[in-house]
Amino acid sequence: MHTDRAKAAHAFMSGIIERHGPRLPGSEAGHKAAEELRAAAAEAADEAGAQEFSLSPGAFFGYMKAMIAAYALAALLLAPAPWLSFVLMAFGAAALVLEFFLYHEFLDPAFPKARGVNVWATLEPSGPVERQLIVSGHHDSAPIFNFFVDRPELYSRRVYGAMGAYAAFLVGSLVVAIAAPSVVVRAVVAAAFALGFILVAPLWRFVAKEGTPGAGDNLAASVAAVEILREFRARRDAGKGLKGTRVVFASFDAEEAGLRGARAWAKARLPADVPTYAYNMDCVYTVDEARFLSTDINGSVTMSAPLASACSSIASELGVTVPVMPIAFLAGGTDAAELSRRGAKATTLIAMPWSNDNRSPSYHTPADLPSAVSLPALELAIDVGVSLAERLDSGELRV
């Protein structure tokens, strides 16, 4: 494995964080970090650019406040207006399912707008383009998750408790509306469900206003992608470049706001006439917990199992065992999902524990510092990307 490339990537990542700090989706700090990445990639590319897009940063986690408000109002209205109570609960449930389970833009029109910036660069092969490989990460950092900072061992209990209380009242409000019991009975039921608000209300402070430093999640991936691009530029300059494979570097904004940046970029820049593969990287912390994803966005998007398996085989040849696994439900999603939705054969390398009960202590906390990103994890991310491009170009790998 190539330690020098990993050291260069780590130093670049550390410098960006030192200069710009947290980079919430659509923020000025994020724009400045994006420009540094674009400039670095441009030095190794034939073409480079930036794409601006509009987003509503508060909408993605806004479903929580929508659910809380719906629950409170529905409890008050259950006795006098049970059907209205149910409609309010159904609206909150729709916000949860569409915004978080499926990553659709359900609440976005109701939230203030911001400007996101994606950056990209392309390196052409020596011959005609037969395929392209996207290597990607995201440069925005996450808002701090208070539940991961304050008693993280209670995370699952808090989240599942809130969701369970909400689901119970959703069903209960429908039953009351259909059965139409007396006002007294409805008032008693409403009072019982009002107690459930104790479980739902803490979601209001789930997300802090402040952002994390965003080293492993996910600036490490973006700088790793720059190193992959640099490697193939050096090879091409030496007369040993790829023959038919275009390498595309991409760093997305607003991954932490529901993959809005990758969605905008894929819609604008994924060609329909060139076979496209996508090697995305996210949460690059430690080799021991690495895996390649076969599904994404809470299991709702199917990724390329053959590509994930090919990456796993490459890792094995590098001396690292990296399984192929589906994403855990309620674990969220990665930018690869949006590339897959637009026709790319995609997978994501995750290099941290990725379940609701076990995640990196740096994930979405102030501890997401450069020190949390190990050199072996960066080496793995870079070397798998380089080898994947080589094998696609040679024809050895057909997925």
DASULWO-V152627 format. One line per field, one symbol per residue. phi: phi as a letter, one per 40 degrees, with the letter a starting at -180 (. if undefined). burial: I if it has 24 or more other ideal C-beta (glycine too) atoms within 12 Angstrom, else O. A space follows every 10 residues. Layout:
phi = ???
burial = ???
//
This chain:
phi = .bcccccccc ccdccccccb gdbcdgcccc cccccccccc cccbbcaaab bcacabdccc cccccccccc cccccccccc acccdccccc cccccccccb cbgccccdcc bdcabcbcba abbcccbccb abbcbaabcc bccccdcccc fdccdccccc cccccccccd cccccccccf cccccccccc cccccccccc ddcdbcbccc bccgccbacd cccccccccc dcccccccgb cccbbcbbca bbcgccbggc ccccccccbc ccbbdbbbbc bafcbacdbc abcbbaffgc bccccccccc ccccccccgb cbccaccccg cgabddcccc cchccbabcb badbbccabd cccfbcccbd cccccdccdc dccccccccd ccccgcbbb
burial = IIOOIIIIII OIIIOIIOOI IIIIIIIOII IIIIIIIIOI IIOIIIOIII IIIIIIIIII IIIIIIIIII IIIIIIIIIO OIOOIIOIII IIIOIIIIII IIIIIIIIOO IOOIIIIIII IIIIIOOOII IIIIIIIIII IIIIIIIIIO OIOOIIOIIO OIIOIIIIII OIIIOIIOOO OOOOOIOOII OOIIOIIOII IIIIOIIOOO IIIIIIIIII IIIIIIIIII IIIOIIOOOO IIIIIIIIII IIIIIIIIII IIIIIIOOII OOOIIIIIII IIIIIIIOII IIIIIIIIOI IOIIOOIIII IIIIIOOIOI OIOIIIIIOI IIIIIIIIII IIOIIIIIII IIOIOIOOII IIIIIIIIII OIIIIIIIII IIIIIIIIII IIIOOOIOI
//
